[in-house]
Amino acid sequence: MSATPNNETLADLLLRKFHKELSAGTVSLALLAVLDWAKQPMYGYQIAKTLERHGSGVLSGKQSALYPVLRNLEAAGLLASEVEPSVSGPPRRYYSITADGRRVLETWRQAWTATRDSLDTILRGHLS
């Protein structure tokens, strides 16, 4: 496989593209799930740290990408937010999942599970 001028192989480039495309929907799903589990509203940095701790590194390093997704989920009515002053810096925006968000999360969970199961079957070669 040939390498690009910065010594990146085609496989590396394609893997990066694959991760980018795959993360588009999974980040939204993960954000809704984290906020569904949360006992109280969370601000962006807390959410990012939770994803890093429990996401086995799959979603880590994408902290800046979380904020546009949070705003989009809020605009869709799936999240609500409140800005609160912070004693140690600028005000923080705290997010919580809405009732609509919980309903959407359940349908997305079902879609994710069905997709994952189908792909696992194909990737394992268990085709009949």
SVG drawing of the C-alpha trace seen along z (x, -y; Angstrom):
<svg xmlns="http://www.w3.org/2000/svg" viewBox="-42 -34 48 55">
<polyline fill="none" stroke="black" stroke-width="0.4" points="0.0,0.0 1.5,-3.3 2.0,-6.1 1.1,-9.7 3.8,-12.4 3.3,-12.4 3.7,-8.7 0.0,-7.9 -1.1,-4.8 -4.3,-4.5 -5.6,-2.2 -5.0,-4.9 -6.8,-7.5 -9.8,-5.2 -9.9,-4.2 -10.1,-7.9 -12.9,-8.5 -14.7,-5.4 -14.5,-6.6 -15.7,-10.1 -18.7,-8.7 -19.5,-6.2 -19.2,-8.7 -21.8,-11.1 -24.8,-9.1 -23.1,-7.3 -22.1,-10.5 -25.8,-11.6 -26.8,-8.2 -24.0,-8.2 -24.9,-11.7 -28.6,-10.8 -27.6,-7.7 -25.2,-9.4 -27.8,-12.1 -30.5,-9.4 -28.3,-7.7 -27.3,-10.9 -29.0,-11.6 -28.7,-15.4 -28.0,-17.8 -24.4,-17.7 -22.3,-20.3 -20.2,-19.5 -16.9,-18.8 -18.6,-16.3 -20.3,-14.6 -17.0,-14.4 -15.2,-12.9 -17.9,-10.4 -17.6,-9.3 -13.8,-9.0 -14.1,-6.9 -16.8,-4.5 -16.4,-4.6 -13.2,-2.5 -11.5,-5.3 -13.9,-5.0 -15.4,-8.4 -12.5,-10.1 -10.7,-13.0 -13.9,-14.4 -14.7,-16.9 -15.0,-19.9 -17.3,-17.9 -19.7,-17.3 -20.9,-20.9 -22.5,-21.2 -24.2,-17.9 -25.5,-19.0 -26.9,-22.1 -28.5,-20.1 -30.1,-17.7 -31.4,-20.6 -32.8,-22.3 -34.6,-19.1 -36.2,-19.1 -34.3,-16.0 -32.3,-18.0 -33.0,-21.0 -30.3,-23.2 -29.8,-25.9 -26.9,-28.3 -25.6,-28.6 -22.8,-30.7 -19.6,-29.0 -17.4,-29.9 -14.3,-28.9 -14.8,-30.4 -17.3,-31.3 -21.0,-30.2 -21.7,-26.6 -24.5,-25.2 -26.1,-22.2 -28.0,-19.7 -30.7,-17.2 -32.7,-14.8 -36.3,-15.6 -39.2,-13.1 -39.0,-13.3 -35.3,-12.6 -36.0,-9.5 -38.5,-8.2 -36.1,-8.9 -33.3,-7.2 -35.3,-4.1 -36.0,-3.9 -32.3,-4.7 -31.3,-2.0 -33.4,0.6 -32.1,-0.6 -28.5,-0.4 -29.0,3.1 -30.6,4.4 -27.8,2.8 -25.1,4.2 -26.5,7.7 -26.9,7.7 -23.3,6.5 -21.9,9.0 -23.6,11.8 -22.2,10.6 -18.7,10.0 -18.5,13.4 -19.5,15.0 -22.6,16.6 -24.5,16.2 -26.9,18.9"/>
</svg>
